[in-house]
Amino acid sequence: MSIKISVVEKKVVETINQYNIDEYYINESYGSIERFNQIVTGESPKKDEMPLMDFLSEIRPNNILQMQPKASADNLKIKHGY
C-alpha cells in the first residue's frame, strides 16, 4: 500500500510536490500510519520523531507541478467605496 501526499508551497509561483510513500517506509520512520496521519494533520512530532519536512526532503517527489497562484480573497483591495 502507498499513500499519496501533496505539499503546496505558495510563493510567486505555486509549487506542488506530490509523493507516493509506501507503508513500510512510514512504519519505519513513525511506527504506524495512524501516527503519520496525526503529524500530517498538524500535530507536533515527539522528541525522537523526524519532522515531516525533513522526512519528505529525503524522498524524491514523483511529480512536481508549478503554477501561477490564483488570486484569493486575501489579496482583495477596495480603492473606492461608501
Secondary structure, 3 states (H helix, E strand, C coil): CEEEEEEEEECCCEEEEEEEEEHHHHHHHHCCHHHHHHHHCCCCCCCCCCCHHHHHHCCCCCEEEEECCCCCHHHCCCCCCC
